């Protein structure tokens, strides 16, 4: 038998050596993270920019209602008025964006047929339903001073302020849930970079809501009344910057979508604008112009942060790598834990 046509094991060994004199072994090329027909493994969210805008306006409504309650309880009418009017406008815009995504207004009504505490969407629908009328009544109460003093309208003039105070406190009571439920909603999906960031998203959205509400106060109120807005700005910025830093560093591979491309640019812009807004709020306490610029920066930062989080999740769903690699790591970690467990029998060798 000739060496050329002889032992098949010898032939395979010769191929592995790569030539007569030996050499490096041939290696299988690294697998590419593709899927059948070039389709992503996960179906990317069909949500468009209007849902990202809904995330912002919902947080703005919540933060503004908290600002209004602070102005109400501390005797600052300019803060109270600005917060109530902005909360009503923002929650109205949220309803428009949500109905636009649902397609028909009746679908929002249909969601009220049931209440599921385990469903973030169901909880959010009921929170929005409770918050909207309360914010509306509180904002309408600000028009009491324009009504005549006598007659039926005079009675409404006297009744609206206390009713508005109660409605304002009710809106503020539901504001934390309104500000954070959207973060829970995103984390409850299968989108990799949203799902893995479930501890941070509610923190980011809470901080963003506080910062945007503070921005409204800094824009609308004179410096003498802007103390609560400045404190809200500091608290909101701390939460927002902490949460954004965590999602960009803690998630390993799944942090990449938040650092690259459009999401990365938006989140970096959000950090810079938040820092500038807080610095202006603290250093320009006596300047109305500096306060206005600080408020505008905080509002712009909230927009950039919400859109950055939104687009980061969408990018992670479109790339198969962000689905495959974490799944493999979890499987390998589970196998390693199983193999190292002393009370488990070794698997049979086939």
LINZILIN-V322467 format. One record per pair of residues at least 12 apart in sequence whose C-alpha atoms are under 10 Angstrom apart, sorted by sequence separation. I is the first residue (numbers start at 1). GAP is how many residues later the second one is. D is the distance in Angstrom with one decimal. If there is no record, write none. Layout:
# LINZILIN-V322467
I GAP D
I GAP D
This chain:
# LINZILIN-V322467
13 12 9.7
67 12 6.7
68 12 3.9
69 12 9.9
71 12 8.3
72 12 10.0
111 12 9.9
114 12 9.7
144 12 7.4
145 12 6.7
183 12 9.9
186 12 8.1
187 12 8.5
214 12 8.7
217 12 5.4
218 12 7.5
247 12 9.3
280 12 9.1
281 12 8.8
282 12 9.3
67 13 6.9
68 13 6.7
70 13 9.2
71 13 9.9
95 13 9.3
112 13 7.2
144 13 4.8
145 13 9.2
184 13 9.7
185 13 9.3
187 13 9.3
214 13 9.8
216 13 8.1
217 13 8.3
245 13 9.9
277 13 9.3
278 13 9.7
280 13 7.6
281 13 5.8
66 14 9.3
67 14 9.5
68 14 7.1
69 14 8.0
111 14 7.2
112 14 7.1
143 14 8.4
144 14 7.6
183 14 9.3
184 14 6.7
187 14 7.3
214 14 7.9
215 14 7.3
244 14 8.9
277 14 8.5
280 14 5.2
281 14 7.8
64 15 9.2
65 15 8.5
67 15 8.5
68 15 4.3
69 15 8.5
111 15 8.8
141 15 9.4
142 15 9.9
144 15 8.6
145 15 9.5
183 15 7.6
184 15 8.7
186 15 8.0
187 15 9.0
214 15 4.4
215 15 8.7
217 15 9.4
218 15 9.2
277 15 9.5
279 15 7.8
280 15 8.7
64 16 8.9
65 16 10.0
67 16 5.5
68 16 5.6
109 16 9.3
141 16 8.5
144 16 6.2
145 16 9.2
183 16 9.2
184 16 9.5
185 16 9.4
186 16 9.5
213 16 7.5
214 16 6.5
217 16 9.6
248 16 9.0
277 16 7.4
278 16 6.8
64 17 9.9
65 17 9.3
66 17 7.6
67 17 8.3
68 17 9.0
108 17 7.8
112 17 8.9
141 17 9.9
143 17 8.6
144 17 7.0
183 17 8.3
184 17 7.0
185 17 9.3
212 17 9.7
214 17 8.0
215 17 9.0
276 17 9.2
277 17 4.1
278 17 8.8
280 17 9.2
281 17 9.7
64 18 7.8
65 18 5.6
66 18 9.1
68 18 9.3
141 18 8.8
142 18 8.2
143 18 9.3
183 18 4.8
184 18 6.2
211 18 8.6
214 18 5.5
215 18 7.3
276 18 6.9
277 18 6.4
64 19 4.4
65 19 6.0
68 19 8.6
141 19 5.1
142 19 7.5
182 19 8.5
183 19 4.6
184 19 10.0
210 19 8.9
211 19 9.2
213 19 7.7
214 19 5.2
248 19 9.4
275 19 9.5
276 19 9.8
277 19 7.7
278 19 8.8
63 20 8.1
64 20 6.7
65 20 9.0
67 20 9.4
140 20 8.0
141 20 5.6
144 20 9.6
181 20 9.5
182 20 7.5
183 20 8.1
211 20 9.6
212 20 9.1
213 20 8.1
214 20 8.9
274 20 8.7
277 20 5.1
278 20 7.7
62 21 9.5
64 21 8.5
65 21 8.1
66 21 9.2
108 21 9.9
140 21 9.4
141 21 8.5
180 21 7.9
181 21 7.1
183 21 8.0
184 21 9.7
210 21 9.6
211 21 6.4
212 21 8.0
214 21 9.7
273 21 8.7
274 21 9.7
276 21 6.9
277 21 5.3
61 22 8.4
64 22 6.2
65 22 5.6
138 22 8.6
141 22 7.4
142 22 7.8
180 22 4.8
183 22 6.4
210 22 5.8
211 22 4.8
214 22 8.3
245 22 9.6
275 22 8.8
276 22 8.1
277 22 8.9
60 23 9.6
61 23 8.8
63 23 9.5
64 23 5.2
65 23 8.7
137 23 8.5
138 23 8.4
140 23 10.0
141 23 5.0
142 23 10.0
179 23 7.9
180 23 7.4
182 23 7.8
183 23 8.8
209 23 9.6
210 23 6.6
211 23 7.7
213 23 9.1
214 23 10.0
244 23 7.6
273 23 9.1
274 23 6.6
275 23 8.5
277 23 9.5
61 24 9.5
62 24 9.8
63 24 7.9
64 24 9.0
137 24 9.9
138 24 9.5
140 24 7.6
141 24 8.3
179 24 9.5
180 24 8.4
181 24 8.7
182 24 9.9
209 24 9.8
210 24 8.9
211 24 7.7
212 24 8.3
244 24 9.4
273 24 5.3
274 24 5.4
277 24 8.5
61 25 6.8
62 25 6.9
138 25 7.5
139 25 7.3
177 25 9.7
179 25 9.7
180 25 5.7
181 25 9.4
207 25 9.1
208 25 9.4
210 25 7.3
211 25 4.7
212 25 9.7
272 25 9.0
273 25 6.3
274 25 8.6
276 25 9.5
60 26 7.9
61 26 4.1
62 26 9.9
64 26 8.8
137 26 7.7
138 26 4.2
139 26 9.9
141 26 9.3
176 26 9.9
179 26 6.2
180 26 5.6
207 26 8.8
210 26 4.7
211 26 6.1
241 26 9.7
244 26 9.4
245 26 9.3
272 26 9.8
273 26 8.7
274 26 8.4
275 26 9.1
60 27 7.0
61 27 7.0
137 27 5.9
138 27 6.7
141 27 9.6
178 27 9.7
179 27 5.5
180 27 9.3
207 27 9.4
208 27 9.8
209 27 7.2
210 27 8.0
211 27 9.4
244 27 8.3
270 27 9.0
271 27 9.8
273 27 7.0
274 27 5.5
59 28 9.5
61 28 7.7
62 28 8.8
136 28 9.1
137 28 9.2
138 28 7.9
139 28 9.1
178 28 9.1
179 28 8.8
180 28 9.8
207 28 7.1
208 28 6.0
209 28 9.7
211 28 9.3
270 28 8.5
273 28 5.1
274 28 8.0
57 29 9.9
58 29 8.9
60 29 9.5
61 29 5.0
62 29 8.5
134 29 9.8
135 29 8.8
137 29 9.3
138 29 5.4
139 29 8.3
176 29 9.8
177 29 9.1
179 29 8.5
180 29 8.7
206 29 9.8
207 29 3.9
208 29 7.3
210 29 9.1
211 29 8.3
241 29 8.9
270 29 9.6
272 29 7.8
273 29 8.8
57 30 8.9
60 30 6.3
61 30 5.6
134 30 8.4
137 30 6.2
138 30 5.1
176 30 7.2
179 30 6.1
206 30 7.2
207 30 6.1
208 30 9.7
210 30 9.1
240 30 9.3
241 30 6.6
270 30 7.4
271 30 7.0
274 30 9.9
59 31 8.6
60 31 8.2
61 31 9.0
134 31 9.9
136 31 8.4
137 31 7.9
138 31 8.8
175 31 9.6
178 31 9.4
179 31 8.8
205 31 9.2
206 31 9.8
207 31 7.1
208 31 7.8
209 31 9.1
240 31 8.5
241 31 9.9
269 31 9.0
270 31 4.2
271 31 9.4
273 31 8.9
274 31 9.6
57 32 8.8
58 32 6.7
59 32 9.1
61 32 9.4
134 32 8.5
135 32 6.7
136 32 9.0
138 32 9.4
204 32 8.7
207 32 4.7
208 32 5.7
269 32 7.0
270 32 6.7
273 32 9.9
57 33 5.1
58 33 6.2
61 33 8.6
95 33 8.6
134 33 4.8
135 33 6.3
138 33 8.4
176 33 8.9
203 33 9.4
204 33 9.2
206 33 7.3
207 33 4.5
208 33 9.2
241 33 8.1
268 33 9.5
269 33 10.0
270 33 7.8
271 33 8.9
56 34 8.8
57 34 6.6
58 34 9.4
60 34 9.7
94 34 9.1
95 34 9.8
133 34 8.3
134 34 6.5
135 34 9.2
137 34 9.7
175 34 9.3
176 34 9.6
204 34 9.4
205 34 8.6
206 34 7.5
207 34 8.1
237 34 8.8
240 34 8.6
241 34 8.8
267 34 8.5
269 34 10.0
270 34 5.1
271 34 8.0
57 35 8.8
58 35 8.5
59 35 9.5
134 35 8.5
135 35 8.3
136 35 9.3
203 35 9.9
204 35 6.1
205 35 7.1
207 35 9.1
266 35 8.8
267 35 9.7
269 35 6.7
270 35 5.3
54 36 9.1
57 36 6.7
58 36 5.9
131 36 9.2
134 36 6.4
135 36 5.7
203 36 6.1
204 36 4.5
207 36 8.5
238 36 9.4
267 36 9.7
268 36 8.6
269 36 8.1
270 36 8.9
54 37 9.1
56 37 10.0
57 37 5.6
58 37 9.1
91 37 8.0
95 37 9.1
131 37 9.5
133 37 9.8
134 37 5.4
135 37 8.6
202 37 9.8
203 37 6.8
204 37 7.6
206 37 9.8
237 37 6.2
238 37 9.6
266 37 8.8
267 37 6.2
268 37 8.5
270 37 9.7
56 38 8.5
57 38 9.4
94 38 9.9
133 38 8.5
134 38 9.0
202 38 9.7
203 38 9.6
204 38 7.7
205 38 8.8
236 38 9.2
237 38 7.5
266 38 5.1
267 38 5.3
270 38 8.5
54 39 7.6
55 39 8.0
131 39 7.6
132 39 7.8
200 39 9.5
201 39 9.4
203 39 8.3
204 39 5.0
205 39 9.9
265 39 8.8
266 39 6.4
267 39 8.5
269 39 9.4
53 40 8.9
54 40 5.1
57 40 9.1
91 40 8.3
92 40 7.7
130 40 8.6
131 40 5.2
134 40 9.5
200 40 9.3
203 40 5.9
204 40 6.5
234 40 9.5
237 40 8.9
238 40 9.7
265 40 9.9
266 40 8.7
267 40 8.3
268 40 8.9
53 41 7.9
54 41 8.1
91 41 6.3
130 41 7.7
131 41 8.3
202 41 8.6
203 41 9.0
204 41 9.7
233 41 8.7
234 41 9.5
237 41 7.2
263 41 8.8
264 41 9.8
266 41 7.1
267 41 5.4
54 42 8.6
55 42 9.5
90 42 9.7
91 42 9.7
131 42 8.8
132 42 10.0
200 42 8.7
201 42 7.1
204 42 9.7
233 42 9.9
236 42 9.5
263 42 8.7
266 42 5.0
267 42 7.6
51 43 8.9
54 43 5.8
55 43 9.8
88 43 9.5
89 43 10.0
92 43 9.9
128 43 9.9
131 43 6.2
200 43 5.2
201 43 8.4
204 43 9.5
234 43 9.4
235 43 9.7
263 43 9.7
265 43 7.7
266 43 8.6
50 44 9.2
53 44 7.4
54 44 6.8
87 44 9.6
88 44 7.2
91 44 8.2
92 44 9.2
127 44 9.7
130 44 7.6
131 44 7.3
199 44 8.8
200 44 7.7
233 44 8.0
234 44 6.2
263 44 7.4
264 44 6.8
52 45 9.2
53 45 9.6
87 45 8.7
88 45 8.8
90 45 9.9
91 45 9.0
130 45 10.0
200 45 9.4
201 45 9.7
233 45 6.1
234 45 9.1
262 45 9.3
263 45 4.2
264 45 9.1
266 45 9.2
267 45 9.5
50 46 9.2
51 46 6.6
88 46 9.0
89 46 9.3
128 46 8.6
131 46 9.7
197 46 9.4
200 46 7.0
201 46 8.3
232 46 9.7
233 46 9.7
262 46 7.3
263 46 6.7
266 46 9.7
50 47 5.7
51 47 7.1
54 47 9.7
88 47 5.5
89 47 8.9
127 47 6.7
128 47 9.2
131 47 8.0
199 47 9.5
200 47 6.8
230 47 9.7
231 47 9.4
234 47 8.7
261 47 9.8
263 47 7.9
264 47 9.3
49 48 9.5
50 48 7.9
87 48 6.4
88 48 5.6
127 48 8.5
130 48 9.9
199 48 9.3
230 48 7.7
233 48 7.7
234 48 8.7
263 48 5.6
264 48 7.8
51 49 9.1
86 49 9.4
87 49 8.3
88 49 9.0
127 49 9.9
128 49 9.2
197 49 8.6
198 49 9.6
230 49 10.0
233 49 9.2
259 49 9.5
262 49 7.4
263 49 5.1
50 50 7.9
51 50 7.2
84 50 10.0
85 50 8.3
88 50 8.5
89 50 9.4
127 50 7.0
128 50 6.8
197 50 6.3
200 50 9.9
230 50 9.6
231 50 9.1
258 50 7.2
261 50 9.5
262 50 8.0
263 50 8.9
50 51 7.4
84 51 6.6
85 51 8.4
87 51 9.4
88 51 6.6
127 51 6.2
196 51 8.9
197 51 9.7
230 51 5.9
231 51 9.1
257 51 9.5
258 51 7.0
261 51 8.8
263 51 9.6
49 52 10.0
83 52 9.7
84 52 8.1
87 52 8.1
88 52 9.2
126 52 9.7
229 52 8.6
230 52 6.9
257 52 9.1
258 52 9.5
260 52 8.5
263 52 8.5
48 53 8.2
84 53 9.2
85 53 8.3
86 53 8.6
124 53 7.8
125 53 9.4
194 53 9.3
197 53 8.7
258 53 8.3
259 53 8.3
262 53 9.5
47 54 7.4
84 54 6.2
85 54 5.3
123 54 8.9
124 54 6.8
127 54 8.9
193 54 8.5
196 54 9.6
197 54 7.3
227 54 9.4
257 54 8.4
258 54 5.1
261 54 9.2
46 55 9.5
83 55 9.8
84 55 5.0
85 55 8.4
123 55 9.4
124 55 9.7
196 55 7.0
226 55 9.1
227 55 9.7
230 55 8.6
257 55 5.0
258 55 8.0
260 55 9.6
83 56 8.7
84 56 8.7
124 56 9.3
125 56 9.8
256 56 8.5
257 56 7.2
81 57 9.1
82 57 9.2
84 57 9.2
85 57 8.3
124 57 6.1
197 57 8.9
255 57 8.8
257 57 8.7
258 57 8.8
80 58 9.6
81 58 7.5
84 58 8.1
123 58 7.8
124 58 7.5
193 58 7.9
196 58 7.7
197 58 9.0
223 58 9.6
227 58 8.5
254 58 9.5
255 58 9.9
257 58 6.2
258 58 9.0
80 59 9.4
195 59 9.8
196 59 9.4
218 59 9.7
226 59 8.2
254 59 9.3
256 59 9.6
257 59 6.0
81 60 9.5
82 60 9.8
121 60 8.1
124 60 9.7
193 60 9.1
194 60 8.9
226 60 9.8
256 60 8.5
257 60 9.7
81 61 6.6
120 61 6.4
121 61 8.3
124 61 8.6
193 61 5.3
194 61 9.9
223 61 8.8
224 61 8.3
230 61 9.3
233 61 9.5
237 61 8.7
240 61 9.8
244 61 8.2
255 61 9.2
80 62 9.0
81 62 9.7
120 62 7.7
123 62 9.7
192 62 6.9
193 62 6.9
208 62 9.9
212 62 9.8
215 62 8.2
223 62 6.1
224 62 7.7
226 62 9.8
233 62 8.9
236 62 9.6
240 62 8.9
247 62 9.3
254 62 7.3
257 62 9.6
120 63 9.2
121 63 9.1
122 63 9.9
192 63 9.8
193 63 8.8
211 63 8.0
214 63 9.8
215 63 9.6
218 63 7.6
222 63 9.7
223 63 5.7
224 63 9.9
253 63 9.9
120 64 6.5
121 64 6.5
193 64 7.4
214 64 9.7
222 64 8.9
223 64 6.7
224 64 9.5
230 64 9.8
237 64 9.7
241 64 9.7
244 64 9.9
77 65 9.6
119 65 9.6
120 65 5.2
121 65 9.8
192 65 10.0
193 65 8.3
222 65 8.7
223 65 6.0
226 65 8.7
230 65 9.6
233 65 7.9
237 65 9.8
240 65 8.5
244 65 8.8
257 65 9.0
65 66 9.5
119 66 8.3
120 66 9.0
208 66 9.3
211 66 9.0
215 66 9.2
222 66 6.4
223 66 9.6
229 66 9.3
256 66 9.1
120 67 9.7
121 67 9.7
211 67 8.9
214 67 9.5
218 67 9.7
221 67 8.5
222 67 9.9
223 67 9.7
254 67 9.4
255 67 9.7
120 68 7.8
220 68 9.3
223 68 7.3
253 68 9.0
254 68 6.2
62 69 8.7
65 69 9.9
119 69 8.9
219 69 8.2
222 69 8.6
223 69 9.7
253 69 7.1
254 69 9.0
58 70 8.8
61 70 9.2
65 70 7.4
68 70 9.3
218 70 8.2
219 70 8.7
221 70 9.0
222 70 9.5
61 71 9.3
64 71 9.9
68 71 9.8
218 71 9.6
219 71 9.4
220 71 9.1
221 71 9.0
254 71 9.5
218 72 9.0
219 72 6.4
220 72 7.6
253 72 8.3
254 72 8.2
62 73 9.6
65 73 9.3
218 73 5.3
219 73 4.3
253 73 7.9
61 74 8.7
65 74 10.0
217 74 9.0
218 74 5.7
219 74 7.5
252 74 9.3
217 75 8.9
218 75 8.3
219 75 7.8
220 75 8.8
215 76 8.7
216 76 8.8
218 76 7.0
219 76 5.2
215 77 8.0
218 77 4.9
219 77 7.0
215 78 9.0
216 78 9.8
217 78 7.3
218 78 8.3
215 79 6.9
216 79 6.1
84 80 9.6
214 80 9.4
215 80 3.6
216 80 8.0
218 80 9.4
219 80 9.8
214 81 6.9
215 81 6.2
213 82 8.9
214 82 9.9
215 82 7.5
216 82 8.7
212 83 7.8
215 83 5.3
216 83 7.6
84 84 7.5
87 84 9.1
211 84 8.7
212 84 8.9
214 84 7.6
215 84 5.6
80 85 9.9
83 85 9.7
212 85 9.2
213 85 8.7
214 85 8.5
215 85 9.1
211 86 9.7
212 86 5.8
213 86 8.1
215 86 9.8
84 87 9.5
211 87 5.9
212 87 4.9
215 87 9.5
80 88 9.1
210 88 9.6
211 88 7.2
212 88 8.3
212 89 8.1
213 89 9.8
208 90 8.6
209 90 9.4
211 90 8.4
212 90 6.1
208 91 8.8
211 91 7.1
212 91 8.7
73 92 9.2
210 92 9.4
72 93 7.4
208 93 8.1
209 93 7.5
208 94 5.3
207 95 8.9
208 95 8.6
69 96 8.3
72 96 8.4
73 96 9.4
208 96 10.0
68 97 9.8
69 97 9.9
72 97 8.9
205 97 8.8
208 97 7.6
69 98 9.9
204 98 9.7
208 98 8.0
69 99 6.2
70 99 9.5
68 100 7.3
69 100 6.1
205 100 8.8
68 101 8.8
69 101 9.4
204 101 8.5
205 101 7.7
66 102 8.7
69 102 8.6
70 102 9.2
204 102 8.8
65 103 7.0
66 103 8.5
68 103 9.6
69 103 6.4
65 104 8.3
68 104 8.1
69 104 9.4
205 104 9.8
65 105 9.4
66 105 8.0
67 105 8.5
204 105 9.3
65 106 6.3
66 106 5.1
64 107 9.9
65 107 5.3
66 107 8.3
64 108 8.7
65 108 9.0
66 108 9.6
201 108 8.5
62 109 8.0
63 109 8.5
65 109 9.3
66 109 6.9
61 110 9.5
62 110 7.2
65 110 6.9
66 110 8.7
61 111 9.7
62 111 9.5
64 111 8.9
65 111 9.9
62 112 8.0
63 112 7.1
62 113 4.5
63 113 8.4
61 114 7.8
62 114 6.8
60 115 9.8
62 115 8.5
63 115 9.4
194 115 8.2
59 116 8.5
62 116 6.2
63 116 7.6
193 116 9.0
194 116 8.6
197 116 9.9
58 117 9.2
59 117 9.1
61 117 8.4
62 117 5.6
193 117 9.9
59 118 9.9
60 118 9.8
61 118 8.2
62 118 9.4
194 118 8.2
195 118 8.7
59 119 7.0
60 119 8.1
193 119 7.1
194 119 5.5
58 120 6.7
59 120 4.8
192 120 9.8
193 120 5.2
194 120 8.8
58 121 6.4
59 121 7.9
191 121 9.8
192 121 7.0
193 121 8.5
57 122 9.6
58 122 9.3
59 122 9.9
191 122 6.2
192 122 9.1
193 122 8.6
194 122 8.5
55 123 9.9
56 123 9.2
58 123 9.7
59 123 9.0
183 123 10.0
186 123 9.7
190 123 9.9
191 123 7.3
192 123 9.5
193 123 5.9
194 123 9.4
55 124 8.6
58 124 8.5
186 124 8.7
191 124 9.2
192 124 6.1
193 124 7.9
55 125 9.7
191 125 6.8
192 125 6.4
55 126 9.8
56 126 9.9
87 126 8.9
183 126 9.7
187 126 9.6
191 126 5.4
192 126 9.9
55 127 6.7
86 127 8.8
186 127 8.6
190 127 8.4
191 127 9.2
192 127 9.9
54 128 9.3
55 128 8.7
87 129 9.9
193 129 8.0
83 130 7.4
86 130 7.7
192 130 6.5
193 130 9.4
82 131 9.7
83 131 9.2
86 131 9.9
191 131 9.3
192 131 6.4
191 132 8.6
83 133 7.0
190 133 9.4
82 134 7.0
83 134 7.1
192 134 8.8
79 135 9.7
82 135 6.8
81 136 9.6
82 136 9.9
79 137 8.5
80 137 8.8
82 137 9.1
83 137 9.0
79 138 5.8
82 138 6.3
83 138 9.9
78 139 8.3
79 139 8.8
81 139 9.1
82 139 7.6
79 140 9.8
81 140 9.2
79 141 7.3
80 141 9.3
78 142 7.2
79 142 5.7
63 143 8.5
66 143 9.4
67 143 8.4
78 143 5.4
79 143 8.8
45 144 9.4
62 144 9.0
63 144 9.1
66 144 8.0
77 144 8.9
78 144 7.7
45 145 9.7
63 145 8.4
64 145 8.1
65 145 9.9
67 145 9.9
68 145 9.0
76 145 8.9
44 146 9.6
45 146 8.0
59 146 6.9
63 146 4.7
64 146 7.9
67 146 6.1
71 146 9.4
79 146 6.9
43 147 9.3
44 147 7.6
58 147 9.7
59 147 7.5
62 147 6.3
63 147 4.8
64 147 9.5
66 147 7.5
67 147 6.9
78 147 7.3
79 147 7.3
42 148 8.0
43 148 8.8
59 148 9.1
60 148 8.2
61 148 7.8
62 148 7.9
63 148 7.4
64 148 7.5
65 148 7.7
66 148 9.3
67 148 9.8
76 148 9.2
77 148 8.5
78 148 9.0
79 148 9.7
42 149 7.6
56 149 8.8
59 149 6.8
60 149 5.4
61 149 9.9
63 149 6.3
64 149 4.3
67 149 8.4
68 149 8.8
76 149 6.0
79 149 8.7
42 150 9.2
55 150 8.4
59 150 4.3
60 150 7.9
62 150 9.2
63 150 4.1
64 150 7.5
67 150 7.1
75 150 9.0
76 150 8.6
79 150 8.2
58 151 8.1
59 151 7.8
60 151 8.6
61 151 8.9
62 151 7.6
63 151 7.3
64 151 9.0
74 151 9.4
76 151 9.7
56 152 8.3
57 152 9.0
59 152 9.3
60 152 5.6
61 152 7.7
63 152 9.4
64 152 7.0
76 152 9.4
56 153 7.9
59 153 7.5
60 153 5.9
63 153 8.9
64 153 8.1
55 154 9.7
59 154 8.3
60 154 9.4
71 154 8.2
74 154 8.9
57 155 9.4
60 155 9.4
71 155 9.1
56 156 8.8
60 156 8.8
71 156 9.6
70 157 9.9
71 157 7.5
70 158 6.7
71 158 9.1
67 159 10.0
70 159 8.7
68 160 9.9
67 161 7.4
68 161 9.9
66 162 10.0
67 162 6.9
70 162 9.9
66 163 9.9
64 165 9.9
67 165 8.0
66 166 9.2
63 169 8.9
63 173 9.5
60 239 8.5
60 242 8.5
56 243 9.4
59 243 8.7
60 243 9.6
59 244 9.9
57 245 9.7
56 246 6.9
57 246 8.9
55 247 9.8
56 247 6.0
59 247 9.4
55 248 8.8
56 248 9.2
56 249 8.8
57 249 9.9
53 250 7.7
56 250 6.1
52 251 8.6
55 251 6.5
56 251 8.1
52 252 9.9
54 252 9.3
55 252 8.3
52 253 9.9
53 253 7.9
52 254 6.4
53 254 7.5
55 254 10.0
51 255 9.9
52 255 5.5
55 255 8.8
51 256 9.2
52 256 8.9
52 257 8.7
53 257 9.7
49 258 8.0
52 258 6.1
51 259 8.5
52 259 8.4
49 261 8.7
48 262 9.5
49 262 9.0
47 263 9.4
48 263 9.5
45 265 9.9
48 266 9.9
47 267 9.0
45 268 8.7
46 268 9.0
44 269 8.9
45 269 6.3
44 270 6.1
45 270 9.6
43 271 9.6
44 271 8.1
44 272 8.5
45 272 7.7
44 273 5.1
45 273 9.1
42 274 9.3
43 274 6.8
44 274 5.8
42 275 5.8
43 275 7.4
44 275 9.3
41 276 7.9
42 276 7.0
40 277 7.5
41 277 7.8
42 277 8.5
40 278 5.6
41 278 7.9
42 278 7.5
39 279 8.6
40 279 6.3
41 279 5.6
39 280 9.4
40 280 5.6
41 280 9.1
42 280 9.9
39 281 8.7
40 281 9.4
41 281 9.7
42 281 7.8
38 282 9.8
41 282 7.4
40 283 9.4
41 283 8.5
35 284 9.8
34 285 8.4
35 285 7.3
33 286 8.2
34 286 6.3
33 287 5.8
34 287 8.0
32 288 9.5
33 288 5.5
32 289 8.6
33 289 9.2
33 290 9.4
34 290 9.6
33 291 7.6
33 292 8.9
